[in-house]
């Protein structure tokens, strides 16, 4: 069973392989990261770890049985009890419920480990799979927006149903 792990330095090689192997697949539904992302991957990885250490963002990888990265599930722009959720799942792991499981698990982590109360997310209108994951995970459409020039939707999710009652052990 794949496992969500907080990003760490040792994930860099598998994460780079994941991004390279899935670049064309991702570019079909989200803006491409561009050549610069790959050319400076190590530097960007260190910067992400520094952001995470500062509590600005929490980056996670979905790791398979062989240590391969099957996905990313991230919380960015953490402030005032909220964060923006972003995720991507490898083409070879898509369509099996992994994105929904990963998003739901991250909602639990966001509430019970990071102390967040709300998550925001967005998806382009043509990304039906992402919109379905958000709907299955309890996100509600709150508006329209443009995402890299494409029409999209904004979502919001309260994490109240993930928050452990006072005195109860956190399940994470």
C-alpha positions in Angstrom: 0.0 0.0 0.0 1.5 3.4 -1.0 2.5 5.6 1.9 2.5 9.4 2.3 5.8 10.7 3.6 6.8 14.3 4.4 9.4 15.4 1.8 13.0 14.9 2.9 16.4 15.3 1.2 16.6 11.6 0.2 13.5 11.8 -1.9 15.2 13.9 -4.5 16.3 11.2 -7.0 12.9 9.4 -7.0 11.0 12.7 -7.1 13.0 13.9 -10.1 12.4 10.6 -11.9 8.6 10.9 -11.1 8.5 14.5 -12.6 10.5 13.5 -15.7 8.5 10.3 -16.4 5.2 12.1 -16.1 6.0 15.5 -17.6 3.9 15.0 -20.8 1.1 13.4 -18.8 0.9 16.3 -16.4 1.2 18.9 -19.1 -2.0 17.6 -20.7 -4.0 18.9 -17.7 -1.8 21.4 -15.8 0.7 24.0 -16.9 4.1 22.4 -17.7 6.9 23.2 -15.1 9.3 24.2 -17.9 12.9 23.1 -18.6 14.2 25.4 -15.9 12.5 23.3 -13.3 14.4 20.2 -14.3 17.7 22.0 -14.9 17.7 23.4 -11.4 15.8 20.6 -9.6 18.3 20.0 -6.8 18.3 23.7 -5.9 14.5 23.8 -6.0 14.3 20.7 -3.8 16.5 22.3 -1.2 14.4 25.5 -1.3 11.2 23.4 -0.8 12.8 21.8 2.2 13.7 25.2 3.6 10.1 26.4 3.1 8.9 23.3 4.9 11.3 23.8 7.8 10.0 27.4 8.1 6.3 26.1 8.3 5.4 28.0 5.1 4.6 24.8 3.2 4.3 21.0 3.8 5.4 18.9 0.9 4.6 15.2 0.7 5.3 12.3 -1.6 3.3 9.2 -2.1 5.8 6.4 -2.1 5.2 2.9 -3.4 6.6 -0.4 -2.2 9.8 -0.1 -4.1 10.5 3.4 -2.9 9.3 5.0 -6.1 7.3 8.2 -6.0 3.8 7.7 -7.2 2.5 11.1 -6.4 2.9 14.5 -4.7 0.4 16.0 -2.2 1.3 19.4 -1.0 0.1 22.2 1.3 1.4 25.6 0.3 1.0 29.1 1.5 0.2 28.0 5.0 -1.2 31.0 7.0 -4.1 31.8 9.3 -5.1 28.2 9.7 -5.4 27.5 6.0 -3.4 26.3 3.1 -3.6 25.6 -0.6 -3.8 22.0 -1.6 -2.0 20.7 -4.7 -1.5 17.2 -5.9 -0.4 15.1 -8.9 -0.4 11.3 -9.3 1.8 9.3 -11.8 0.1 8.2 -14.9 0.8 4.5 -14.1 -1.0 4.9 -10.7 -4.0 7.0 -11.9 -7.5 5.8 -11.9 -7.2 3.5 -8.9 -8.3 5.9 -6.1 -4.8 6.8 -5.0 -5.4 10.6 -5.5 -8.6 10.5 -3.4 -6.9 8.4 -0.6 -3.9 10.8 -0.6 -6.0 13.9 -0.5 -8.2 12.6 2.3 -5.1 11.5 4.3 -3.5 14.9 3.8 -6.8 16.5 5.1 -6.3 14.5 8.3 -2.6 15.5 8.5 -3.5 19.2 7.9 -6.0 19.2 10.7 -4.3 17.0 13.3 -0.6 17.5 12.6 -0.4 21.0 11.2 -3.3 22.5 13.0 -5.1 23.8 10.0 -8.8 24.5 9.8 -9.5 24.9 6.1 -7.9 24.0 2.8 -8.3 25.7 -0.6 -7.8 24.0 -3.9 -8.4 24.8 -7.6 -8.7 22.9 -10.8 -9.2 23.7 -14.5 -12.6 23.0 -15.9 -11.1 20.5 -18.4 -9.5 18.4 -15.6 -12.5 16.2 -14.7 -10.4 13.7 -12.7 -9.1 16.4 -10.4 -12.5 17.9 -9.9 -13.9 14.5 -9.0 -11.1 13.9 -6.5 -11.9 17.2 -4.8 -15.6 16.5 -4.7 -15.1 13.0 -3.3 -12.8 14.5 -0.7 -15.4 17.0 0.6 -14.3 20.1 -1.2 -17.0 22.6 -2.3 -16.9 24.9 -5.3 -16.7 28.5 -4.0 -16.0 30.4 -7.2 -14.5 30.6 -10.7 -11.0 31.6 -11.6 -8.4 31.5 -14.3 -5.5 29.1 -14.0 -2.6 29.9 -16.4 -5.2 31.4 -18.8 -7.6 28.5 -18.5 -11.0 28.6 -16.9 -11.1 26.9 -13.6 -12.9 26.5 -10.3 -11.9 27.4 -6.7 -12.7 25.0 -3.9 -12.8 25.2 -0.1 -12.9 22.4 2.5 -13.4 22.8 6.3 -11.3 20.3 8.3 -13.6 20.3 11.3 -14.6 16.7 10.7 -10.9 15.6 10.8 -10.1 17.4 14.0 -9.7 15.1 17.0 -11.8 16.0 20.0 -9.8 17.5 22.9 -7.9 14.9 24.8 -8.2 12.3 22.1 -5.0 10.9 20.5 -4.4 12.2 17.0 -4.7 9.5 14.4 -1.6 10.4 12.4 
